[in-house]
Amino acid sequence: MKKLTVLLLSLLLAASLSAEIIGDKALNYTLDLPEGFYIEQADTENNSYLFKHQGTPVQLIVKVQEKENSSAFDVLETAMSKLKAKASYDMVKWEGNECSVSSFDMTLDQDYSGWSVTAPLEKPDTFISVIAYSPKGQFEKCQQFIISILNSLTVSDITSRNPGVFLAYAFPKEGDKTVNLTINGKRVTTTIDKSDEDASQFLVDMEFGVLTLYGNHPLWKEAWQRYYRLVFRDNFGRLTRVSDDIYAKLYKECIKARREDPDTEYVSRLLTWTQGFNYERNQTKNSSDLTPPVKAICGKGSDCDSRSLLLCCIMQEANIDSILLISREFSHAMCAFDVNGMGQRFETSYGSYLMCETTAPVTPGMISAEHQDRSKWIVVD
């Protein structure tokens, strides 16, 4: 087994978030891998790496290469040919880039099935290919895990805040759907895409399927953080227009009401709004009770974590730094924001955040006495 230090020759490990977020700072790509991967082989000269997973039969190839006058399809087809794989290909437009997606079967030491994707990087004529697979007889039970890996890829600052490439492939845009909101007496008319509700629910269900593999795992906390990171990322991009329309309608009023501190006023008004959502919790044995934020704004019900994630999306788009707080012991979630205000704050190494309770009609900074123990809260940055 290759040591993880080999990866450091060319990959950045973002340890502040999770030891499983790998990437290259110079090329500006990342993969937010499920916990438990390790490097089996590393070819640093050709920028190619083979990962294996400790708890599932999934293997992963990550390869970066420069190819002049080539497309993502050309690069992926060449990669599949070198593996002697039988593959079917599709193209997908992902945040302005033409990418290639493939399902495939191949025979190495045994028969395998998998999915792969190739996307252009910001450096001209440079591509990243991510190839994930499992033994063919176990592919069906591993498929969610594999798709989750591919969908976690980011290749720019834009893609790091928008739905992943596989969701763009599986749920192409269908056109605008109007959403009418009433926030503090103000009517906000905005839009989401017609595909967003189904796509966001697919993402939640998929990532919950991955999360359940870590119920009794030593890295369960990291798995929870990854789950909420990926749900946040998917919904943030789907809600950008909603967040901008809310800001345009409300923020000027916040300046008038509290000129010296409009950000805190903005948080307060949006918190009151989400506290009035219909409470709904529909967890079954095989599904999450998390309502995707993009569905919550459409009146489809919500719980503490979906409301908190929604507020994090809206505030981050308004450049108000946000964190999500989750607790397995309390079965609860809250959000917290880098704003002024009296009350309970959550201290981190990178800032102090005013805690906000979304399921009770209280002001920012007020939380239940039974939720005071900071050691019981996990931070999702």
C-alpha positions as semicolon CSV with decimal commas, in nm:
position;residue;x (nm);y (nm);z (nm)
1;M;0,000;0,000;0,000
2;K;0,137;0,341;-0,091
3;K;0,166;0,590;0,190
4;L;-0,060;0,896;0,186
5;T;0,249;1,117;0,184
6;V;0,304;1,019;-0,180
7;L;-0,010;1,209;-0,269
8;L;0,129;1,527;-0,118
9;L;0,383;1,549;-0,400
10;S;0,110;1,682;-0,626
11;L;-0,220;1,686;-0,438
12;L;-0,346;1,921;-0,173
13;L;-0,517;1,761;0,126
14;A;-0,766;2,010;0,269
15;A;-0,731;1,891;0,627
16;S;-0,929;2,179;0,772
17;L;-1,245;2,032;0,623
18;S;-1,178;1,661;0,588
19;A;-0,879;1,442;0,522
20;E;-1,070;1,294;0,227
21;I;-1,099;1,617;0,026
22;I;-0,823;1,585;-0,231
23;G;-0,729;1,822;-0,505
24;D;-0,467;2,034;-0,674
25;K;-0,451;2,401;-0,579
26;A;-0,262;2,500;-0,894
27;L;-0,513;2,329;-1,123
28;N;-0,809;2,428;-0,901
29;Y;-0,988;2,094;-0,876
30;T;-1,110;1,889;-0,581
31;L;-1,282;1,560;-0,507
32;D;-1,478;1,528;-0,183
33;L;-1,435;1,154;-0,138
34;P;-1,629;0,937;0,107
35;E;-1,417;0,858;0,410
36;G;-1,184;0,557;0,398
37;F;-0,999;0,581;0,066
38;Y;-0,626;0,520;0,046
39;I;-0,372;0,524;-0,238
40;E;-0,286;0,187;-0,383
41;Q;-0,067;0,318;-0,665
42;A;0,068;0,662;-0,752
43;D;0,233;0,757;-1,081
44;T;0,338;1,113;-1,005
45;E;0,523;1,153;-1,334
46;N;0,202;1,094;-1,530
47;N;-0,024;1,249;-1,264
48;S;-0,226;0,929;-1,223
49;Y;-0,349;0,771;-0,897
50;L;-0,534;0,454;-0,803
51;F;-0,739;0,464;-0,484
52;K;-0,901;0,176;-0,300
53;H;-1,161;0,194;-0,027
54;Q;-1,132;0,023;0,310
55;G;-1,499;-0,060;0,354
56;T;-1,639;-0,118;0,003
57;P;-1,507;-0,296;-0,310
58;V;-1,489;0,037;-0,496
59;Q;-1,172;0,147;-0,673
60;L;-1,101;0,490;-0,818
61;I;-0,861;0,619;-1,081
62;V;-0,784;0,993;-1,093
63;K;-0,579;1,111;-1,390
64;V;-0,486;1,461;-1,504
65;Q;-0,335;1,513;-1,849
66;E;-0,264;1,777;-2,109
67;K;-0,411;1,709;-2,454
68;E;-0,390;1,975;-2,722
69;N;-0,677;2,006;-2,970
70;S;-0,880;1,745;-2,781
71;S;-1,226;1,732;-2,629
72;A;-1,341;1,571;-2,306
73;F;-1,490;1,293;-2,517
74;D;-1,155;1,227;-2,689
75;V;-0,971;1,210;-2,358
76;L;-1,225;0,980;-2,192
77;E;-1,251;0,752;-2,495
78;T;-0,871;0,713;-2,494
79;A;-0,869;0,634;-2,123
80;M;-1,140;0,372;-2,162
81;S;-0,958;0,220;-2,460
82;K;-0,639;0,181;-2,256
83;L;-0,842;-0,010;-1,996
84;K;-0,996;-0,220;-2,275
85;A;-1,337;-0,120;-2,146
86;K;-1,665;-0,156;-2,331
87;A;-1,817;0,187;-2,278
88;S;-2,114;0,399;-2,380
89;Y;-2,066;0,775;-2,382
90;D;-2,273;1,090;-2,335
91;M;-2,182;1,455;-2,340
92;V;-2,308;1,698;-2,076
93;K;-2,282;2,076;-2,051
94;W;-2,163;2,154;-1,698
95;E;-2,126;2,519;-1,601
96;G;-2,027;2,617;-1,952
97;N;-1,789;2,325;-2,012
98;E;-1,840;2,029;-2,241
99;C;-1,780;1,715;-2,032
100;S;-1,805;1,347;-2,112
101;V;-1,974;1,080;-1,899
102;S;-1,944;0,707;-1,953
103;S;-2,082;0,383;-1,812
104;F;-1,856;0,087;-1,876
105;D;-1,765;-0,277;-1,823
106;M;-1,408;-0,403;-1,823
107;T;-1,199;-0,703;-1,729
108;L;-0,880;-0,667;-1,525
109;D;-0,812;-0,927;-1,258
110;Q;-1,191;-0,983;-1,268
111;D;-1,501;-0,833;-1,433
112;Y;-1,583;-0,476;-1,328
113;S;-1,858;-0,220;-1,397
114;G;-1,848;0,152;-1,330
115;W;-1,898;0,513;-1,428
116;S;-1,643;0,770;-1,540
117;V;-1,629;1,139;-1,622
118;T;-1,381;1,368;-1,794
119;A;-1,395;1,746;-1,754
120;P;-1,170;2,027;-1,877
121;L;-0,974;2,218;-1,614
122;E;-0,911;2,592;-1,611
123;K;-0,559;2,542;-1,748
124;P;-0,594;2,530;-2,129
125;D;-0,587;2,184;-2,291
126;T;-0,585;2,012;-1,952
127;F;-0,839;1,751;-1,843
128;I;-0,922;1,547;-1,536
129;S;-1,065;1,197;-1,566
130;V;-1,231;1,024;-1,270
131;I;-1,299;0,654;-1,318
132;A;-1,480;0,463;-1,041
133;Y;-1,574;0,096;-1,050
134;S;-1,653;-0,216;-0,851
135;P;-1,675;-0,591;-0,921
136;K;-1,958;-0,642;-1,169
137;G;-2,157;-0,865;-0,933
138;Q;-2,153;-0,593;-0,667
139;F;-2,206;-0,294;-0,892
140;E;-2,575;-0,240;-0,816
141;K;-2,515;-0,199;-0,444
142;C;-2,208;0,018;-0,509
143;Q;-2,358;0,243;-0,776
144;Q;-2,477;0,521;-0,540
145;F;-2,133;0,530;-0,382
146;I;-1,967;0,554;-0,724
147;I;-2,198;0,829;-0,851
148;S;-2,144;1,023;-0,528
149;I;-1,769;1,021;-0,597
150;L;-1,807;1,152;-0,953
151;N;-2,062;1,413;-0,851
152;S;-1,827;1,554;-0,583
153;L;-1,580;1,675;-0,847
154;T;-1,517;2,048;-0,877
155;V;-1,299;2,201;-1,148
156;S;-1,329;2,572;-1,069
157;D;-1,457;2,815;-0,810
158;I;-1,787;2,822;-1,001
159;T;-1,840;2,446;-0,995
160;S;-1,752;2,430;-0,626
161;R;-2,073;2,622;-0,553
162;N;-2,307;2,454;-0,801
163;P;-2,459;2,106;-0,854
164;G;-2,211;1,839;-0,957
165;V;-2,147;1,705;-1,304
166;F;-2,345;1,383;-1,262
167;L;-2,655;1,569;-1,142
168;A;-2,620;1,802;-1,442
169;Y;-2,611;1,491;-1,662
170;A;-2,903;1,310;-1,496
171;F;-3,124;1,618;-1,453
172;P;-3,081;1,860;-1,744
173;K;-3,237;2,203;-1,715
174;E;-3,607;2,218;-1,802
175;G;-3,686;2,590;-1,777
176;D;-3,795;2,831;-1,505
177;K;-4,057;2,763;-1,241
178;T;-4,198;3,065;-1,059
179;V;-4,186;3,065;-0,680
180;N;-4,372;3,329;-0,475
181;L;-4,246;3,399;-0,124
182;T;-4,371;3,629;0,149
183;I;-4,096;3,740;0,386
184;N;-4,173;3,992;0,661
185;G;-4,468;4,117;0,463
186;K;-4,267;4,160;0,144
187;R;-4,365;3,970;-0,169
188;V;-4,066;3,811;-0,344
189;T;-4,122;3,658;-0,686
190;T;-3,833;3,441;-0,796
191;T;-3,756;3,124;-0,994
192;I;-3,594;2,786;-0,973
193;D;-3,551;2,537;-1,253
194;K;-3,833;2,289;-1,305
195;S;-3,586;2,004;-1,249
196;D;-3,444;2,137;-0,921
197;E;-3,684;1,973;-0,676
198;D;-3,643;1,623;-0,818
199;A;-3,268;1,667;-0,867
200;S;-3,209;1,793;-0,513
201;Q;-3,414;1,507;-0,370
202;F;-3,210;1,258;-0,573
203;L;-2,892;1,408;-0,429
204;V;-3,021;1,388;-0,071
205;D;-3,131;1,026;-0,115
206;M;-2,803;0,929;-0,279
207;E;-2,584;1,092;-0,016
208;F;-2,797;0,951;0,264
209;G;-2,736;0,607;0,115
210;V;-2,362;0,674;0,137
211;L;-2,395;0,816;0,490
212;T;-2,570;0,505;0,622
213;L;-2,253;0,304;0,549
214;Y;-2,080;0,499;0,828
215;G;-2,334;0,455;1,110
216;N;-2,091;0,275;1,341
217;H;-1,771;0,375;1,164
218;P;-1,490;0,557;1,351
219;L;-1,518;0,835;1,091
220;W;-1,893;0,886;1,132
221;K;-1,849;1,256;1,217
222;E;-1,653;1,319;0,900
223;A;-1,918;1,129;0,703
224;W;-2,190;1,353;0,847
225;Q;-1,989;1,663;0,755
226;R;-1,946;1,538;0,399
227;Y;-2,318;1,463;0,370
228;Y;-2,419;1,816;0,463
229;R;-2,138;1,975;0,259
230;L;-2,262;1,805;-0,056
231;V;-2,628;1,884;0,013
232;F;-2,531;2,248;0,075
233;R;-2,328;2,265;-0,245
234;D;-2,609;2,119;-0,456
235;N;-2,875;2,351;-0,314
236;F;-2,658;2,662;-0,305
237;G;-2,630;2,665;-0,682
238;R;-2,999;2,590;-0,734
239;L;-3,093;2,874;-0,498
240;T;-2,857;3,145;-0,624
241;R;-3,132;3,335;-0,806
242;V;-3,368;3,293;-0,510
243;S;-3,102;3,425;-0,273
244;D;-3,028;3,721;-0,500
245;D;-3,396;3,809;-0,538
246;I;-3,452;3,793;-0,162
247;Y;-3,149;4,015;-0,105
248;A;-3,263;4,268;-0,365
249;K;-3,607;4,291;-0,204
250;L;-3,512;4,294;0,164
251;Y;-3,164;4,425;0,221
252;K;-3,243;4,792;0,153
253;E;-3,512;4,770;0,421
254;C;-3,254;4,625;0,658
255;I;-3,024;4,922;0,593
256;K;-3,307;5,160;0,676
257;A;-3,399;4,970;0,992
258;R;-3,043;4,925;1,123
259;R;-2,803;5,135;0,924
260;E;-2,510;5,056;1,151
261;D;-2,558;4,679;1,119
262;P;-2,781;4,568;0,828
263;D;-2,629;4,218;0,815
264;T;-2,757;4,133;1,162
265;E;-3,099;4,273;1,072
266;Y;-3,101;4,064;0,755
267;V;-3,024;3,748;0,953
268;S;-3,299;3,831;1,203
269;R;-3,566;3,882;0,937
270;L;-3,478;3,569;0,743
271;L;-3,464;3,365;1,064
272;T;-3,818;3,475;1,154
273;W;-3,932;3,373;0,807
274;T;-3,794;3,020;0,827
275;Q;-3,929;2,972;1,180
276;G;-4,275;2,997;1,027
277;F;-4,227;2,709;0,781
278;N;-4,446;2,401;0,810
279;Y;-4,268;2,142;1,023
280;E;-4,239;1,803;0,855
281;R;-4,029;1,499;0,935
282;N;-4,069;1,199;0,708
283;Q;-3,774;0,974;0,779
284;T;-3,807;0,604;0,706
285;K;-3,554;0,329;0,759
286;N;-3,409;0,375;0,411
287;S;-3,449;0,749;0,356
288;S;-3,344;1,078;0,509
289;D;-3,582;1,315;0,684
290;L;-3,396;1,609;0,529
291;T;-3,614;1,815;0,298
292;P;-3,385;1,975;0,039
293;P;-3,387;2,354;0,090
294;V;-3,498;2,406;-0,269
295;K;-3,811;2,204;-0,189
296;A;-3,861;2,379;0,146
297;I;-3,905;2,718;-0,024
298;C;-4,176;2,557;-0,238
299;G;-4,375;2,472;0,075
300;K;-4,291;2,101;0,077
301;G;-4,224;2,092;0,452
302;S;-3,900;2,120;0,643
303;D;-3,709;2,025;0,955
304;C;-3,430;2,196;1,148
305;D;-3,149;2,096;0,914
306;S;-3,324;2,192;0,590
307;R;-3,414;2,536;0,731
308;S;-3,061;2,585;0,863
309;L;-2,910;2,484;0,530
310;L;-3,147;2,719;0,349
311;L;-3,036;3,012;0,563
312;C;-2,671;2,918;0,511
313;C;-2,727;2,924;0,134
314;I;-2,897;3,264;0,145
315;M;-2,642;3,420;0,379
316;Q;-2,336;3,287;0,196
317;E;-2,471;3,436;-0,127
318;A;-2,501;3,767;0,062
319;N;-2,136;3,733;0,174
320;I;-2,235;3,667;0,534
321;D;-2,013;3,384;0,655
322;S;-2,213;3,087;0,782
323;I;-2,167;2,751;0,950
324;L;-2,405;2,463;1,003
325;L;-2,417;2,295;1,345
326;I;-2,542;1,938;1,372
327;S;-2,577;1,711;1,674
328;R;-2,636;1,338;1,673
329;E;-2,694;1,343;2,051
330;F;-2,958;1,615;2,030
331;S;-3,101;1,498;1,692
332;H;-3,098;1,863;1,599
333;A;-2,937;2,120;1,371
334;M;-2,882;2,495;1,390
335;C;-2,709;2,758;1,182
336;A;-2,473;3,031;1,298
337;F;-2,354;3,349;1,130
338;D;-2,061;3,588;1,149
339;V;-2,269;3,885;1,259
340;N;-2,304;4,096;1,569
341;G;-2,569;4,039;1,831
342;M;-2,625;3,944;2,192
343;G;-2,672;3,583;2,290
344;Q;-2,517;3,243;2,239
345;R;-2,220;3,222;2,007
346;F;-2,023;2,931;1,867
347;E;-1,647;2,983;1,874
348;T;-1,423;2,828;1,610
349;S;-1,058;2,872;1,523
350;Y;-1,160;3,097;1,234
351;G;-1,435;3,309;1,390
352;S;-1,721;3,362;1,631
353;Y;-2,073;3,288;1,506
354;L;-2,411;3,393;1,642
355;M;-2,622;3,078;1,688
356;C;-2,973;3,070;1,540
357;E;-3,259;2,831;1,621
358;T;-3,489;2,777;1,322
359;T;-3,770;2,571;1,478
360;A;-3,880;2,796;1,766
361;P;-3,994;3,162;1,750
362;V;-3,685;3,309;1,920
363;T;-3,443;3,583;1,825
364;P;-3,088;3,523;1,698
365;G;-2,860;3,414;1,982
366;M;-3,133;3,240;2,181
367;I;-3,112;2,860;2,206
368;S;-3,259;2,599;2,435
369;A;-3,078;2,533;2,763
370;E;-3,060;2,164;2,677
371;H;-2,855;2,248;2,366
372;Q;-2,585;2,448;2,542
373;D;-2,311;2,182;2,550
374;R;-2,080;2,287;2,264
375;S;-1,900;1,950;2,268
376;K;-2,216;1,786;2,134
377;W;-2,218;1,996;1,819
378;I;-2,037;1,919;1,493
379;V;-1,937;2,211;1,272
380;V;-1,994;2,194;0,896
381;D;-1,799;2,479;0,740
